[in-house]
Amino acid sequence: MSGFLVAVIMLLMSMTAMAKSPLIVVLGDSISAGYGIEVDQGWVVLLQDKLMQSGSHYSIRNESISGDTSAGGLARIDRILAEHKPAVVLVELGANDGLRGLSPALMKSNLAEIIHRARQAGAKPLLLGMKIPPNYGKRYVDLFYNIYPQLSKELDIPYVPFILEDVALNKDLMQEDGLHANAKAQPFIADKIASYLFPLLNTESDR
């Protein structure tokens, strides 16, 4: 058998294996879409690398759109679930709701419905917590951030407290807009999310 045929067969086998791999879908906004940096520098790609290095058979599909809100995610979730049939959904939404001063109650309702639909489709949700700048006022900021732990408790799902916790206040790790993490920060974000995701995947593989 020629070397060319061997290479083709190996490629086809690799593509088949990837097609059969359980999927993790990231439903997010610019934080996950890699705003302001090269896509391959973003935490989603780095998280995929960490999965591969650990020997995990999961692969990640990034369905994040810069500027997306919880309502936008809700409008997209049915198509995404039907198309990808993911085993896990990482929900990284809400920051744009807060930055636009939208209703925290509506944001909570949208996120809850996304989680509900993911579960109905057989996927395990992981909620990624966000925060907004303090200039929006303490009451609104508290209402916003408390949504994530509230949903975690009420719906019995895991969540990652503020994924930019060790990044947001470090100017060396943020872009000039003060809202988006730069390329240097992405490994820290990937590590933080991995510490919550990997135990969830272990539970999933035990089923």
C-alpha positions in Angstrom: 0.0 0.0 0.0 1.4 3.4 -1.0 2.3 6.0 1.5 -0.4 8.3 0.0 -3.1 5.7 0.5 -2.0 5.2 4.1 -2.2 8.9 4.7 -5.7 9.1 3.3 -6.9 6.2 5.4 -5.4 7.7 8.5 -7.0 11.0 7.7 -10.4 9.4 7.2 -10.1 7.4 10.4 -9.2 10.6 12.3 -12.2 12.4 10.8 -14.5 9.5 11.7 -13.2 9.5 15.3 -13.8 13.3 15.6 -17.3 12.9 14.3 -18.0 10.3 17.0 -16.4 12.3 19.8 -18.9 13.7 22.3 -19.2 17.5 21.9 -18.9 20.4 24.3 -20.6 23.5 23.0 -19.6 26.9 24.1 -22.6 29.3 24.0 -21.1 32.7 24.6 -20.3 36.3 23.7 -17.1 38.2 22.9 -15.3 36.8 25.9 -15.5 33.3 24.3 -15.4 34.4 20.7 -11.9 35.8 21.1 -12.6 39.5 20.6 -9.5 41.5 19.9 -7.2 38.5 19.7 -6.4 35.7 17.3 -9.0 33.0 17.5 -6.3 30.3 18.2 -5.2 32.3 21.2 -8.6 32.3 22.9 -9.4 30.3 26.0 -11.8 28.0 24.0 -8.9 26.7 21.8 -6.6 26.5 24.8 -9.2 24.4 26.7 -9.5 22.1 23.7 -5.7 21.7 23.9 -5.9 20.8 27.6 -8.6 18.2 26.8 -6.4 16.6 24.2 -3.3 16.7 26.5 -5.3 14.9 29.2 -6.4 12.2 26.9 -10.0 13.2 26.9 -12.1 12.2 23.9 -14.3 15.3 24.1 -14.1 18.0 21.4 -15.3 21.6 21.6 -17.5 23.5 19.2 -17.5 27.3 19.7 -20.9 28.9 19.1 -20.0 32.3 20.6 -20.9 35.6 19.0 -19.5 38.9 20.0 -22.2 41.2 21.4 -24.6 38.4 22.1 -27.1 38.7 25.0 -28.9 36.0 27.0 -31.9 36.6 24.7 -29.7 36.0 21.7 -28.4 32.8 23.2 -31.9 31.7 23.9 -32.9 32.4 20.3 -30.0 30.2 19.0 -30.0 27.4 21.5 -32.5 25.1 19.8 -30.7 25.1 16.5 -27.3 24.5 18.2 -28.7 21.6 20.2 -30.3 20.0 17.2 -27.2 20.5 15.0 -24.5 19.4 17.4 -26.3 17.2 20.0 -23.7 18.2 22.6 -23.0 16.3 25.8 -22.1 19.5 27.7 -23.0 23.1 27.1 -20.9 25.9 28.6 -23.2 29.0 29.0 -21.1 32.2 29.0 -23.7 34.9 28.6 -25.1 37.8 30.5 -22.3 40.4 30.3 -23.9 42.3 27.5 -27.2 42.3 29.3 -25.5 44.0 32.2 -23.5 46.4 30.0 -26.8 47.5 28.3 -28.6 47.9 31.6 -31.2 45.2 30.7 -33.5 43.6 33.2 -31.7 41.2 35.5 -35.0 39.3 36.0 -35.3 38.8 32.2 -31.6 37.8 32.0 -32.2 35.2 34.7 -35.3 33.9 32.9 -33.4 33.6 29.6 -30.4 31.8 31.2 -32.8 29.4 33.0 -34.6 28.5 29.8 -31.3 27.9 28.0 -30.3 25.5 30.8 -33.7 23.9 30.7 -33.5 23.3 27.0 -29.9 22.0 27.2 -31.0 19.5 29.8 -34.1 18.4 27.7 -31.7 17.7 24.9 -29.6 15.5 27.1 -26.7 17.9 27.7 -25.1 18.9 31.0 -24.9 22.7 31.5 -22.0 24.5 33.1 -22.8 28.2 33.8 -19.9 30.6 33.5 -20.2 33.6 35.8 -19.5 37.2 34.8 -19.4 40.6 36.4 -19.9 44.2 35.2 -18.0 47.4 36.1 -19.0 49.0 39.5 -20.1 52.3 37.8 -23.5 50.7 37.1 -24.3 51.1 40.8 -24.1 48.7 43.6 -27.7 47.6 43.6 -27.7 46.7 39.9 -24.3 45.1 40.0 -25.3 42.9 42.9 -28.6 41.9 41.2 -26.6 41.0 38.1 -23.9 39.0 39.7 -26.2 37.1 42.1 -28.0 35.6 39.2 -25.3 33.1 38.6 -25.2 31.5 42.1 -28.9 31.7 42.3 -29.4 29.7 39.2 -26.7 27.3 40.3 -28.6 26.6 43.5 -32.2 26.7 42.2 -31.4 24.5 39.1 -28.8 22.3 40.8 -26.1 23.0 38.2 -22.4 23.7 38.6 -21.2 27.2 37.9 -17.8 29.0 37.6 -17.7 32.1 39.7 -16.5 35.1 37.7 -14.3 33.6 35.0 -12.1 36.8 34.9 -11.5 36.8 38.6 -7.7 36.8 38.4 -7.7 38.8 35.2 -10.1 41.8 35.3 -8.1 44.0 37.7 -4.7 43.3 36.2 -4.1 45.9 33.4 -1.4 43.7 31.9 -4.0 41.0 31.2 -6.7 43.3 29.8 -7.2 45.0 26.5 -7.4 48.8 26.3 -11.2 48.8 26.6 -10.9 47.4 30.1 -13.6 44.8 29.3 -11.9 42.1 27.3 -9.0 39.9 28.3 -5.9 40.0 26.1 -4.0 37.0 24.8 -1.8 36.7 27.9 -4.9 36.2 30.0 -6.4 33.4 28.1 -4.4 30.5 29.7 -5.6 31.7 33.1 -9.2 31.7 31.9 -8.8 28.2 30.4 -7.3 26.9 33.6 -10.1 28.3 35.7 -12.8 26.8 33.5 -11.0 23.5 33.2 -11.0 23.1 37.0 -14.8 23.0 36.9 -15.3 21.3 33.6 -13.0 18.3 34.0 -14.9 16.9 37.1 -18.2 17.3 35.2 -16.7 15.4 32.2 -15.6 12.6 34.6 -19.1 12.4 35.9 -20.5 12.3 32.3 -18.1 9.5 31.3 -19.3 7.4 34.3 -22.9 7.4 33.0 
